[in-house]
Amino acid sequence: MSKDNQTQDLPTAIVQNPDIETVTLDTPIVRGDTVISQITIRKPKAGSLRGLSLTDVLKLEFDAIAKLVPRVASPVLVEHDLADMDLADFTKVATAVVGFFASPAERAKAKANLESQSA
């Protein structure tokens, strides 16, 4: 069996990387000819928090989030991108980053609750 077939047979929860969150923007970021409609956020490591107050990050303080997101987002965003971002999109990005501070079990439970509410 090929690796692709093995991946297709696995449940989605196993295939998805729990250390990566993809955020789809309602209002894409436009940089010249480039349109960014999705941002991939990787789980921050301790060094990503250098110079930041954890309390400010957890309270979704703009300045703290604006310093942290460029360190963990792909494509790389700059403070200007975040300042011009639609408020709902900024909240989704900030929430995705802060969500990594919960345990994997807590994150899975919260995601299941959200999915059951939207169904």
C-alpha positions as CSV (number, residue, x, y, z in Angstrom):
1,M,0.0,0.0,0.0
2,S,1.4,3.4,-0.9
3,K,1.9,6.1,1.6
4,D,-0.9,8.2,0.1
5,N,-3.3,5.3,0.5
6,Q,-2.3,4.9,4.1
7,T,-2.9,8.6,4.8
8,Q,-6.3,8.4,3.2
9,D,-7.3,5.5,5.5
10,L,-6.4,7.3,8.7
11,P,-8.9,9.4,10.6
12,T,-8.6,13.1,9.9
13,A,-7.6,13.9,13.5
14,I,-4.5,11.7,13.1
15,V,-3.5,13.1,9.8
16,Q,-3.8,16.8,10.9
17,N,-0.8,18.2,12.7
18,P,-2.0,19.4,16.2
19,D,0.9,22.0,16.2
20,I,-0.5,23.8,13.1
21,E,-3.7,25.8,12.7
22,T,-4.9,27.2,9.4
23,V,-7.0,30.4,9.5
24,T,-9.1,31.3,6.5
25,L,-9.5,35.1,6.3
26,D,-12.9,36.6,5.5
27,T,-11.2,39.6,4.1
28,P,-7.9,38.6,2.4
29,I,-4.7,40.7,2.8
30,V,-3.6,42.2,-0.5
31,R,0.1,43.0,-1.0
32,G,0.6,44.3,-4.6
33,D,-0.3,41.3,-6.8
34,T,-0.3,38.9,-3.9
35,V,-3.5,38.0,-2.1
36,I,-3.3,36.2,1.2
37,S,-6.5,34.4,2.1
38,Q,-5.1,31.7,4.5
39,I,-2.6,32.0,7.3
40,T,-0.9,29.0,8.8
41,I,0.0,29.4,12.5
42,R,2.5,27.0,14.1
43,K,2.5,26.3,17.8
44,P,4.8,28.9,19.4
45,K,7.9,27.7,21.2
46,A,9.1,29.4,24.4
47,G,11.6,31.4,22.5
48,S,8.8,32.9,20.4
49,L,7.6,34.7,23.5
50,R,10.9,36.4,24.1
51,G,10.3,40.0,25.2
52,L,6.5,39.5,25.5
53,S,4.3,39.4,28.5
54,L,2.4,36.1,28.6
55,T,-0.4,37.9,30.3
56,D,-0.7,40.4,27.5
57,V,-0.7,37.6,24.9
58,L,-3.4,35.7,26.7
59,K,-5.5,38.9,27.0
60,L,-5.2,39.3,23.2
61,E,-3.5,42.7,23.6
62,F,-2.8,44.0,20.1
63,D,0.9,44.9,20.7
64,A,1.7,41.5,22.1
65,I,-0.2,39.6,19.4
66,A,1.4,41.9,16.7
67,K,4.9,40.9,17.9
68,L,4.1,37.2,18.3
69,V,2.2,36.5,15.1
70,P,5.0,37.3,12.7
71,R,7.2,34.8,14.6
72,V,4.7,31.9,14.1
73,A,2.7,32.8,10.9
74,S,3.2,31.7,7.3
75,P,3.2,33.7,5.1
76,V,5.0,36.1,7.4
77,L,2.8,39.0,8.5
78,V,4.0,42.4,9.7
79,E,2.4,44.7,12.2
80,H,0.9,46.8,9.4
81,D,-0.9,43.7,8.0
82,L,-2.4,43.0,11.5
83,A,-3.3,46.7,12.0
84,D,-5.2,46.8,8.7
85,M,-6.8,43.4,9.2
86,D,-10.5,43.0,9.6
87,L,-11.4,42.7,13.3
88,A,-13.0,39.3,12.9
89,D,-9.9,38.0,11.0
90,F,-7.6,39.5,13.7
91,T,-9.6,37.8,16.4
92,K,-9.4,34.4,14.5
93,V,-5.6,34.7,14.1
94,A,-5.1,35.8,17.7
95,T,-7.4,33.1,19.0
96,A,-5.6,30.5,17.0
97,V,-2.3,31.6,18.5
98,V,-3.6,31.7,22.0
99,G,-5.3,28.3,21.5
100,F,-1.9,26.6,21.5
101,F,-1.5,27.5,25.2
102,A,-4.2,25.0,26.1
103,S,-3.5,21.3,26.5
104,P,-4.2,19.1,23.5
105,A,-7.1,17.5,25.3
106,E,-8.6,21.0,26.1
107,R,-8.1,22.1,22.5
108,A,-9.8,18.9,21.1
109,K,-12.7,19.4,23.5
110,A,-13.1,23.0,22.5
111,K,-13.0,22.2,18.8
112,A,-15.6,19.4,19.3
113,N,-17.9,21.8,21.1
114,L,-17.5,24.4,18.3
115,E,-18.3,21.8,15.7
116,S,-21.3,20.5,17.5
117,Q,-22.7,24.1,17.9
118,S,-22.3,24.8,14.2
119,A,-24.0,21.6,13.2
